[in-house]
Amino acid sequence: MGLLEDKARARLFYKYLSTVYDTINPFVWNDRMRNQALEWFDADRDDRVLDVGSGTGFATEGLLNHVDEVYALDQSVDQMEHAFAKFGKRGKVTFHRGDAERLPFKDDTFDKVWSSGSIEYWPDPVAALREFNRVTKPGGTVLVVGPDYPKNRVFQRLADAIMLFYDAEEAERMFREAGFEEMDHYVQQRAPGTPRAITTVARATDADAADAADGRSESSASGRLSRIPFL
Ligand SMILES: C[S@@+](CC[C@H](N)C(=O)[O-])C[C@H]1O[C@@H](n2cnc3c(N)ncnc32)[C@H](O)[C@@H]1O
């Protein structure tokens, strides 16, 4: 497990990073990559949408171009302060301080759930994805952006020591273990030589039925991988 896959350490990390986050972020995750992901997300204006690990609100801002209101959840109050400054504490964004692995919402609350750049910090990503499946209405979209696993051995070692980096095969395993059956994976990159992002777009299942079927190893659905470089 990487150094930052620890909730307290991630909070401390963001206490300091939050002040420069919006300046550094575009080097790895920029407007064009986010907007492409928003197209895959395909939200309708009146969809009830949750943004998990919403941070300073970079994705929340993009989501608000497509939907009327967003529920935003993050575990770092320092990151959230920056989002409050952008959107106000009460308005189109309803903020919750909380943990991706224990979402404070009832089953089937949301039409769609989005999370960008946060999964790499979660100690138990499958538990969080199970929560995403639980709070999303069956058939709703769950979109998760994370860091794609590096190809180079030296970078792999470094990546493994810091946080979760994963490829499409691992994304497939995590999502299936969390109860999802239908999903696609996309790889994006800002420019050659820069870190790649992997995005999984999945359909929520009936979480109760998925629990009941737990232990069933075979599934007929298959995930696909597309590469969307240099957007
Ligand atoms: C790289 S920022 C991503 C911010 C934003 N989603 C974006 O697209 O720019 C990662 C965020 O995930 C949050 N985070 C990390 N672990 C979390 C957890 N277990 N539950 C909720 N939020 C978490 C961090 O506090 C941080 O604000």
The ligand as an SDF file (V2000), in Angstrom:
LIG
                    3D

 27 29  0  0  0  0  0  0  0  0999 V2000
   -6.5260   15.2660   -6.5370 C   0  0  0  0  0  0  0  0  0  0  0  0
   -7.8580   15.9050   -5.5640 S   0  0  0  0  0  0  0  0  0  0  0  0
   -9.1620   15.8440   -6.7750 C   0  0  0  0  0  0  0  0  0  0  0  0
  -10.0520   17.0480   -6.7100 C   0  0  0  0  0  0  0  0  0  0  0  0
  -11.1070   17.1320   -7.8030 C   0  0  0  0  0  0  0  0  0  0  0  0
  -11.9750   15.9780   -7.8170 N   0  0  0  0  0  0  0  0  0  0  0  0
  -10.5230   17.3380   -9.1820 C   0  0  0  0  0  0  0  0  0  0  0  0
  -10.9880   16.6960  -10.1270 O   0  0  0  0  0  0  0  0  0  0  0  0
   -9.6180   18.1820   -9.3310 O   0  0  0  0  0  0  0  0  0  0  0  0
   -8.2350   14.5010   -4.5290 C   0  0  0  0  0  0  0  0  0  0  0  0
   -9.2680   14.8020   -3.4470 C   0  0  0  0  0  0  0  0  0  0  0  0
   -9.7010   13.5610   -2.8720 O   0  0  0  0  0  0  0  0  0  0  0  0
   -9.9150   13.7860   -1.4830 C   0  0  0  0  0  0  0  0  0  0  0  0
   -9.9140   12.5010   -0.7680 N   0  0  0  0  0  0  0  0  0  0  0  0
   -8.8740   11.6640   -0.5630 C   0  0  0  0  0  0  0  0  0  0  0  0
   -9.2760   10.5830    0.1330 N   0  0  0  0  0  0  0  0  0  0  0  0
  -10.6010   10.7310    0.3770 C   0  0  0  0  0  0  0  0  0  0  0  0
  -11.5870    9.9450    1.0430 C   0  0  0  0  0  0  0  0  0  0  0  0
  -11.2860    8.7730    1.6260 N   0  0  0  0  0  0  0  0  0  0  0  0
  -12.8530   10.4050    1.0900 N   0  0  0  0  0  0  0  0  0  0  0  0
  -13.1770   11.6090    0.5300 C   0  0  0  0  0  0  0  0  0  0  0  0
  -12.2950   12.3900   -0.1240 N   0  0  0  0  0  0  0  0  0  0  0  0
  -11.0200   11.9700   -0.2090 C   0  0  0  0  0  0  0  0  0  0  0  0
   -8.7760   14.7120   -1.0960 C   0  0  0  0  0  0  0  0  0  0  0  0
   -9.0370   15.3840    0.1170 O   0  0  0  0  0  0  0  0  0  0  0  0
   -8.6870   15.6240   -2.3060 C   0  0  0  0  0  0  0  0  0  0  0  0
   -9.4510   16.7970   -2.1410 O   0  0  0  0  0  0  0  0  0  0  0  0
  1  2  1  0
  2  3  1  0
  2 10  1  0
  3  4  1  0
  4  5  1  0
  5  6  1  0
  5  7  1  0
  7  8  2  0
  7  9  1  0
 10 11  1  0
 11 12  1  0
 11 26  1  0
 12 13  1  0
 13 14  1  0
 13 24  1  0
 14 15  1  0
 14 23  1  0
 15 16  2  0
 16 17  1  0
 17 18  1  0
 17 23  2  0
 18 19  1  0
 18 20  2  0
 20 21  1  0
 21 22  2  0
 22 23  1  0
 24 25  1  0
 24 26  1  0
 26 27  1  0
M  CHG  2   2   1   9  -1
M  END
$$$$
